[in-house]
Each structure stands twice: as structure tokens, then as C-alpha cells.
């Protein structure tokens, strides 16, 4: 029996989460956080099991509210890959400066996540 890696996706749009679920569920187990508070809680409860995090920048409108979360996760010593998945390339770069390992367009996240989980090359 294969044990699927656990991926935490921090994304507020339900239709985007459903798209990720359809494209990723055969490769990994998924946890979805739609608010900053939910992301904090899910990370704290599962940090030792999470293999990868997909991090949107803005969960409540246009203001980037996950930058501090990304810093906190890194500050807590978590060294796994964080993929910035904002639709805004500038916000993805900001997330990378806060500790994200990679950045990609939101709709390429499933393929990038699979590549990172499989350890295929540098992105």
C-alpha cells in the first residue's frame, strides 16, 4: 500500500480547490484552508505530516494576508517546499521573499506540485 504525501493548500476559492482536488487526489492527500485562521490551525495540527504547501497570497480580497503565515511557517523551522500560487506574479515573488520555495501560476500548481513531490529537477 502506497502512502500518499499530505499537501496543504491555502486557497479561498472553492472552484479552484475543486479543480486541484480533481487533478491531485490520485497523487496525494489534500487539506484545504480557505482562511488564514484555518491555515494556521491545519498547519499547526499537521506540520510533521505535511510534505508540501500551496500558498495563495490573498484569502480575503485583494490584500495579501498570507505573507506573515509564510514567514511564521519558516520561522517555526518547517523546511518543506512552499509553492506560491497567486494569480499575480508580483505577489508570487513577494511570497518567495517571505519564504516560499517556488512560484507558479495558480492553474499550473497541480503539475508543479507533482513534480516537486516526485523530486523531478529544479523549477
Buried (B, 14 or more C-beta within 10 A) or exposed (E): EEEBBBBBBBBBEEEBBEBBEEBBEEBBBBBBBBEBEBBBEBBEEEBEEBBBBBBBBBBEEEEBBBBEBBBBBBEEEBEBBBBBBBBBEEBBBBBBEBBBBBBBEBEEBBEBBBBBBEEEEEE
